[in-house]
Amino acid sequence: MISVEEAQARILKEFAATSAEIVTLSDSLGRVLADDLESRRTQPPMDVSAMDGYAVHASDVLHVPTTLKVTMEIPAGSLPPQALAAGEAARIFTGAPLPPGADSVVIQEDTEAAEDEVTILETAKRGAYVRRAGLDFREGEVKLRAGTRLGAREIGLAAAMNRPWLPLRRRPRIALLATGDEVVMPGDPIRGNQIVSSNVLALAALIEQAGGVAVNLGIAADREDALDNLRDRARGCDLLITTGGASVGKHDLVQSALQRSDLSLDFWKIAMRPGKPLMFGRWPELPVLGLPGNPVSSLVCGYLFLLPIMAKLLGAPDIALSEETGLLEHGLKENDRRQDYLRALFVEPDGNGPKLKVFERQDSSMLATLQHADALIIRRPQARAAKAGETCSFLRLPRP
């Protein structure tokens, strides 16, 4: 058995970032930038008013009340017709450009208007209620970096930067195959000795959440010929994931069937719990990740190995889960040679991090426990017994 860290390193060296493609801004939600993004304009492009009111020379309103002649009106979207002379004011609206010579805005609440004059009731410092040109950003500035996942805020910024088309990483295509005579898809006819398959659908959701495309290849029966046309079905994908059948039992046929058709096996079996029977290899140009059949084992391995693969393919490191530290609510016994990932709840905040309570039952078939969990506590191989209140490392489980 190899360690989790060695397995992750050996898997990740087989992957590189996907190619870039140009995508319209309106179709970019959730996608990842392939290159740094420079602004194509200055925002705002010139000094503009931040409020409705009157553009003035600050020197004209040092002493109030004072009355100024209104010589122009400037709505948003228009240009000032002329410069503003001393002793004059311009009626101005939010977002409208200041006329040359003006350096301040008096908000309309601090004025009294009468025909072509306005009485200023409050002084205004130079620059009051003025948004200077380039306040937000300037043309040529990089405001979004490669590897950024685009949400509502990022898309809004890209739009303001006048970038209607964006260079994005191609979404990785991940093929998924469940194996075993004992599993059927949800809603299909089911015999008493069968169970509903959850692995592929859970992993597909994980792939889609991370920014990939899940290609569901269905369920393969426990016959070696069931995998004979698998390579053709997975053509064009960046990775093939199988669930179940990766061990070496009499009915675990994935390894033997793929090796008969040129699978180059890198390793199988990892010193971890849950998830020991994990397989990785290349077939021959397609990487293959064989995950355990138990549903919790399969999804935990998805968090530990699939998410880092997605991060590498998309050039977005934050997709992978990172270790955090917290405190144990209660003690834990010493560990054996396998690295444990214990499902746990956050029970209360603490100045040194969250406090975590481990579920009493950690059976790898219990999906309801995994769904309820907030985190996976990491117990290193040969870890000594831990007492309540001691520091622990954990992975925070993502929520929708």
C-alpha positions as CSV (number, residue, x, y, z in Angstrom):
1,M,0.0,0.0,0.0
2,I,1.2,3.5,-0.8
3,S,0.4,6.7,1.2
4,V,-2.4,9.1,0.2
5,E,0.2,11.8,-0.5
6,E,2.2,9.6,-2.8
7,A,-0.9,8.5,-4.6
8,Q,-2.0,12.1,-5.1
9,A,1.4,13.0,-6.5
10,R,1.6,10.0,-8.9
11,I,-1.9,10.8,-10.2
12,L,-1.4,14.5,-10.6
13,K,1.8,14.2,-12.6
14,E,-0.2,12.6,-15.4
15,F,-2.4,15.6,-16.0
16,A,-1.9,19.1,-17.5
17,A,-4.3,22.1,-17.9
18,T,-6.8,21.8,-20.7
19,S,-6.5,24.1,-23.7
20,A,-8.1,27.5,-23.8
21,E,-11.2,28.4,-25.8
22,I,-13.0,31.7,-26.5
23,V,-16.4,31.8,-25.0
24,T,-19.0,34.6,-24.9
25,L,-19.3,36.4,-21.6
26,S,-23.0,35.4,-21.2
27,D,-22.0,31.7,-21.3
28,S,-19.1,32.1,-18.8
29,L,-20.8,31.5,-15.5
30,G,-18.8,28.9,-13.5
31,R,-16.0,28.7,-16.0
32,V,-12.3,29.3,-15.3
33,L,-10.2,32.0,-17.0
34,A,-7.3,30.6,-19.0
35,D,-5.4,33.9,-19.2
36,D,-5.1,37.2,-17.2
37,L,-7.8,39.6,-18.3
38,E,-6.9,43.2,-19.1
39,S,-9.4,46.0,-19.1
40,R,-10.2,47.6,-22.5
41,R,-11.4,50.8,-21.0
42,T,-10.9,53.2,-18.1
43,Q,-13.8,53.2,-15.6
44,P,-15.1,55.8,-15.2
45,P,-13.7,57.2,-18.4
46,M,-13.7,60.8,-17.1
47,D,-14.6,62.7,-13.9
48,V,-18.3,62.1,-13.3
49,S,-20.8,63.2,-10.7
50,A,-21.6,60.7,-7.9
51,M,-25.0,62.4,-7.1
52,D,-27.7,64.6,-8.5
53,G,-26.9,68.2,-7.8
54,Y,-24.8,71.1,-9.2
55,A,-21.2,71.1,-10.5
56,V,-19.3,74.1,-9.1
57,H,-15.8,75.6,-8.5
58,A,-15.1,74.8,-4.8
59,S,-13.6,78.2,-4.5
60,D,-17.0,79.8,-5.3
61,V,-18.7,78.1,-2.4
62,L,-16.3,78.7,0.5
63,H,-18.8,81.0,2.1
64,V,-22.5,80.2,2.1
65,P,-25.2,80.9,1.3
66,T,-24.1,82.1,-2.1
67,T,-26.0,82.3,-5.4
68,L,-24.6,81.1,-8.7
69,K,-25.8,81.4,-12.3
70,V,-26.8,78.1,-13.8
71,T,-25.4,78.0,-17.4
72,M,-26.0,74.4,-18.5
73,E,-27.7,71.1,-17.7
74,I,-25.8,67.8,-18.0
75,P,-27.8,64.5,-18.0
76,A,-26.0,61.1,-17.7
77,G,-24.9,60.0,-21.2
78,S,-24.3,63.5,-22.5
79,L,-21.2,65.7,-22.8
80,P,-20.9,69.1,-21.3
81,P,-21.6,71.8,-24.0
82,Q,-18.9,74.2,-22.6
83,A,-16.5,74.9,-19.7
84,L,-17.7,76.2,-16.4
85,A,-16.6,79.7,-15.6
86,A,-16.1,81.2,-12.1
87,G,-19.4,82.2,-10.5
88,E,-21.3,79.6,-12.5
89,A,-23.0,76.3,-11.7
90,A,-24.1,73.4,-13.9
91,R,-27.2,71.3,-13.2
92,I,-25.8,67.7,-13.2
93,F,-27.1,64.2,-12.7
94,T,-25.6,61.0,-11.3
95,G,-23.0,59.6,-13.8
96,A,-22.8,62.7,-15.9
97,P,-19.3,64.1,-16.8
98,L,-18.2,67.2,-15.0
99,P,-17.7,70.2,-17.3
100,P,-14.1,71.5,-17.7
101,G,-13.3,73.8,-14.8
102,A,-15.7,72.2,-12.3
103,D,-14.0,70.4,-9.4
104,S,-16.9,69.6,-7.0
105,V,-20.6,68.8,-6.8
106,V,-23.1,70.2,-4.3
107,I,-25.9,67.7,-3.8
108,Q,-29.4,69.1,-4.7
109,E,-30.6,68.7,-1.1
110,D,-28.1,71.5,-0.1
111,T,-29.4,74.0,-2.6
112,E,-32.4,76.1,-3.5
113,A,-33.1,76.5,-7.2
114,A,-34.9,79.5,-8.9
115,E,-35.1,79.7,-12.7
116,D,-31.5,80.2,-14.0
117,E,-29.9,80.5,-10.6
118,V,-29.1,78.3,-7.6
119,T,-28.4,79.2,-4.0
120,I,-25.8,77.0,-2.4
121,L,-26.5,76.4,1.3
122,E,-23.6,74.1,2.2
123,T,-19.9,74.4,1.4
124,A,-18.2,71.7,-0.8
125,K,-14.6,70.6,-0.5
126,R,-12.7,70.2,-3.8
127,G,-13.6,66.7,-5.2
128,A,-16.8,66.3,-3.2
129,Y,-19.2,63.9,-4.8
130,V,-16.9,63.4,-7.8
131,R,-15.8,60.1,-9.1
132,R,-12.4,60.6,-10.7
133,A,-11.5,59.0,-14.0
134,G,-10.1,55.6,-13.4
135,L,-11.5,55.4,-9.9
136,D,-12.4,51.7,-10.5
137,F,-9.8,50.7,-13.0
138,R,-7.8,51.9,-16.0
139,E,-7.4,50.6,-19.5
140,G,-4.7,47.9,-19.7
141,E,-4.9,47.0,-16.0
142,V,-5.2,43.2,-15.2
143,K,-8.3,42.9,-12.9
144,L,-9.1,39.2,-13.3
145,R,-6.3,36.6,-13.1
146,A,-5.9,33.2,-14.9
147,G,-7.4,30.5,-12.7
148,T,-10.3,32.7,-11.5
149,R,-13.7,31.0,-11.5
150,L,-16.3,33.3,-12.8
151,G,-19.3,34.1,-10.6
152,A,-21.8,37.0,-10.8
153,R,-19.2,39.6,-9.5
154,E,-16.5,38.5,-11.9
155,I,-18.8,38.5,-14.9
156,G,-20.0,42.0,-13.9
157,L,-16.4,43.2,-13.7
158,A,-15.5,41.6,-17.1
159,A,-18.5,43.3,-18.7
160,A,-17.5,46.7,-17.2
161,M,-14.0,46.1,-18.6
162,N,-15.6,45.7,-22.1
163,R,-14.7,42.1,-22.5
164,P,-17.6,40.4,-24.4
165,W,-15.5,37.3,-25.2
166,L,-13.2,35.5,-22.6
167,P,-10.4,33.0,-22.9
168,L,-11.6,30.1,-20.7
169,R,-10.3,26.6,-19.9
170,R,-12.0,23.9,-21.9
171,R,-14.3,22.0,-19.5
172,P,-12.7,18.6,-18.7
173,R,-14.8,15.6,-19.9
174,I,-14.8,12.9,-17.3
175,A,-16.3,9.5,-18.2
176,L,-18.0,7.5,-15.4
177,L,-18.7,3.8,-15.3
178,A,-20.4,1.9,-12.5
179,T,-19.7,-1.9,-12.3
180,G,-21.4,-4.8,-10.7
181,D,-24.5,-7.1,-11.1
182,E,-25.7,-5.9,-7.7
183,V,-26.4,-2.3,-8.7
184,V,-29.1,-0.7,-10.8
185,M,-29.8,3.0,-11.6
186,P,-32.4,4.9,-9.6
187,G,-35.9,4.1,-10.8
188,D,-35.0,0.9,-12.7
189,P,-36.5,-2.4,-11.9
190,I,-34.7,-3.8,-8.8
191,R,-34.5,-7.3,-7.3
192,G,-34.3,-8.0,-3.6
193,N,-30.6,-8.8,-3.8
194,Q,-29.7,-5.5,-5.6
195,I,-29.0,-1.9,-4.4
196,V,-29.5,1.4,-6.1
197,S,-26.4,2.9,-7.6
198,S,-25.4,6.2,-6.2
199,N,-21.7,6.5,-6.9
200,V,-21.8,7.7,-10.5
201,L,-24.5,10.3,-9.9
202,A,-22.7,11.7,-6.8
203,L,-19.4,11.8,-8.7
204,A,-21.1,13.4,-11.7
205,A,-22.4,16.1,-9.5
206,L,-18.9,16.7,-8.0
207,I,-17.5,17.0,-11.5
208,E,-20.1,19.4,-12.7
209,Q,-19.7,21.5,-9.5
210,A,-16.0,21.7,-10.1
211,G,-16.5,22.9,-13.7
212,G,-16.3,19.7,-15.7
213,V,-18.6,17.6,-17.9
214,A,-19.7,14.2,-16.6
215,V,-20.2,11.5,-19.3
216,N,-22.2,8.7,-17.7
217,L,-21.4,5.4,-19.4
218,G,-24.0,3.5,-17.3
219,I,-23.4,0.2,-15.5
220,A,-21.2,-2.7,-16.6
221,A,-22.1,-6.2,-15.6
222,D,-19.6,-8.5,-13.8
223,R,-18.3,-10.0,-17.1
224,E,-15.0,-9.2,-18.7
225,D,-16.6,-8.8,-22.1
226,A,-18.8,-6.0,-20.6
227,L,-15.8,-3.7,-20.9
228,D,-14.7,-4.7,-24.4
229,N,-16.0,-1.5,-26.1
230,L,-15.3,0.8,-23.2
231,R,-12.4,2.6,-24.9
232,D,-14.6,3.7,-27.8
233,R,-17.3,4.9,-25.4
234,A,-14.8,7.0,-23.4
235,R,-13.1,8.5,-26.5
236,G,-12.5,12.2,-26.2
237,C,-12.6,12.2,-22.4
238,D,-9.8,13.4,-20.2
239,L,-10.3,10.7,-17.6
240,L,-12.2,7.5,-17.1
241,I,-13.5,6.7,-13.6
242,T,-14.8,3.3,-12.7
243,T,-16.6,2.5,-9.4
244,G,-16.4,-1.0,-7.9
245,G,-14.5,-4.0,-9.2
246,A,-11.1,-2.4,-8.8
247,S,-9.9,-5.0,-6.2
248,V,-8.8,-8.6,-7.0
249,G,-11.7,-10.7,-5.8
250,K,-13.3,-13.3,-8.0
251,H,-15.9,-10.8,-9.2
252,D,-13.7,-7.7,-9.3
253,L,-12.9,-7.7,-13.0
254,V,-12.0,-4.1,-13.8
255,Q,-8.3,-4.6,-13.4
256,S,-8.0,-7.8,-15.3
257,A,-10.3,-6.7,-18.1
258,L,-8.5,-3.4,-18.7
259,Q,-5.1,-5.0,-18.4
260,R,-6.0,-7.4,-21.1
261,S,-6.5,-4.4,-23.4
262,D,-3.3,-2.6,-22.6
263,L,-4.0,-0.9,-19.3
264,S,-0.7,0.2,-17.7
265,L,-1.3,-0.1,-14.0
266,D,0.5,2.5,-11.8
267,F,-0.8,1.3,-8.4
268,W,-3.8,0.0,-6.5
269,K,-4.4,0.0,-2.8
270,I,-3.8,3.0,-0.7
271,A,-3.2,3.2,3.1
272,M,-6.4,5.0,3.8
273,R,-9.8,4.4,5.3
274,P,-12.3,4.6,3.7
275,G,-11.0,3.9,0.2
276,K,-8.2,1.4,0.3
277,P,-8.9,-0.4,-3.0
278,L,-8.2,2.5,-5.3
279,M,-6.6,1.9,-8.7
280,F,-4.8,4.2,-11.1
281,G,-3.3,3.6,-14.6
282,R,-3.2,4.6,-18.2
283,W,-5.2,2.9,-21.0
284,P,-3.0,3.7,-23.0
285,E,-3.6,7.4,-23.7
286,L,-6.6,7.7,-21.3
287,P,-6.0,7.9,-17.5
288,V,-8.1,5.5,-15.5
289,L,-9.1,6.0,-11.9
290,G,-10.7,3.0,-10.3
291,L,-12.7,3.9,-7.2
292,P,-14.1,1.6,-4.5
293,G,-17.7,0.5,-4.8
294,N,-18.8,1.5,-1.3
295,P,-20.6,4.8,-1.8
296,V,-18.9,6.8,1.1
297,S,-15.4,5.4,0.0
298,S,-16.2,6.4,-3.6
299,L,-17.1,10.0,-2.8
300,V,-14.4,10.5,-0.2
301,C,-11.9,9.4,-2.9
302,G,-13.6,11.8,-5.2
303,Y,-12.8,14.7,-2.7
304,L,-9.2,13.5,-2.2
305,F,-8.2,12.6,-5.8
306,L,-10.8,13.7,-8.3
307,L,-11.0,17.4,-7.1
308,P,-7.2,17.8,-7.3
309,I,-7.3,16.4,-10.8
310,M,-10.0,18.9,-11.7
311,A,-7.9,21.7,-10.2
312,K,-4.9,20.7,-12.4
313,L,-7.0,20.4,-15.5
314,L,-8.6,23.8,-15.0
315,G,-5.6,25.6,-13.6
316,A,-7.7,26.5,-10.5
317,P,-6.0,25.3,-7.3
318,D,-8.8,26.4,-5.1
319,I,-11.0,23.6,-6.5
320,A,-9.1,21.1,-4.3
321,L,-9.9,20.9,-0.6
322,S,-7.3,22.4,1.7
323,E,-6.5,21.3,5.2
324,E,-7.7,23.4,8.2
325,T,-7.3,23.0,11.9
326,G,-9.8,22.8,14.7
327,L,-10.4,21.2,18.1
328,L,-11.7,17.8,19.0
329,E,-14.8,17.8,21.2
330,H,-13.9,14.3,22.5
331,G,-10.9,12.0,22.5
332,L,-9.9,9.6,19.7
333,K,-8.1,6.3,20.0
334,E,-4.7,5.6,18.5
335,N,-4.6,4.9,14.8
336,D,-3.1,2.0,12.8
337,R,-1.1,2.2,9.5
338,R,-4.0,3.6,7.4
339,Q,-4.8,7.3,7.2
340,D,-8.4,7.8,8.4
341,Y,-10.9,10.3,7.2
342,L,-13.6,10.6,9.9
343,R,-16.9,12.2,9.2
344,A,-17.6,14.9,11.7
345,L,-19.8,17.9,12.6
346,F,-19.0,21.4,13.6
347,V,-20.5,21.8,17.1
348,E,-19.4,25.3,18.1
349,P,-17.0,28.0,17.1
350,D,-13.8,28.6,19.0
351,G,-11.1,31.2,19.0
352,N,-8.6,28.5,17.8
353,G,-10.9,27.2,15.1
354,P,-14.1,25.2,15.0
355,K,-14.8,22.3,17.4
356,L,-15.5,19.0,15.7
357,K,-17.6,16.0,16.9
358,V,-16.9,12.7,15.2
359,F,-19.8,10.5,14.2
360,E,-19.9,7.4,16.3
361,R,-20.5,5.1,13.3
362,Q,-18.1,5.5,10.3
363,D,-19.3,2.6,8.1
364,S,-18.4,3.2,4.4
365,S,-21.9,2.4,3.3
366,M,-23.6,5.2,5.2
367,L,-24.3,8.0,2.8
368,A,-26.7,9.8,5.1
369,T,-23.9,10.3,7.6
370,L,-21.7,11.7,4.9
371,Q,-24.4,14.1,3.7
372,H,-24.9,15.4,7.3
373,A,-21.1,15.8,7.9
374,D,-19.4,19.2,7.8
375,A,-15.8,17.9,7.6
376,L,-13.5,14.9,7.4
377,I,-11.1,14.8,10.3
378,I,-7.7,13.5,9.1
379,R,-6.0,10.9,11.4
380,R,-2.4,10.2,10.2
381,P,-1.0,6.7,10.2
382,Q,0.2,5.5,13.6
383,A,-1.3,8.7,15.2
384,R,-1.3,8.5,19.0
385,A,-4.5,8.7,21.0
386,A,-5.9,12.2,21.1
387,K,-7.6,13.9,24.0
388,A,-10.7,16.2,24.0
389,G,-9.6,19.8,23.2
390,E,-6.5,18.8,21.2
391,T,-5.9,20.3,17.7
392,C,-6.9,18.2,14.7
393,S,-6.6,18.6,10.9
394,F,-9.7,18.4,8.8
395,L,-11.0,19.0,5.3
396,R,-14.1,21.2,5.1
397,L,-16.7,19.4,2.9
398,P,-18.2,21.6,0.2
399,R,-21.9,22.5,0.3
400,P,-24.0,23.5,-2.8
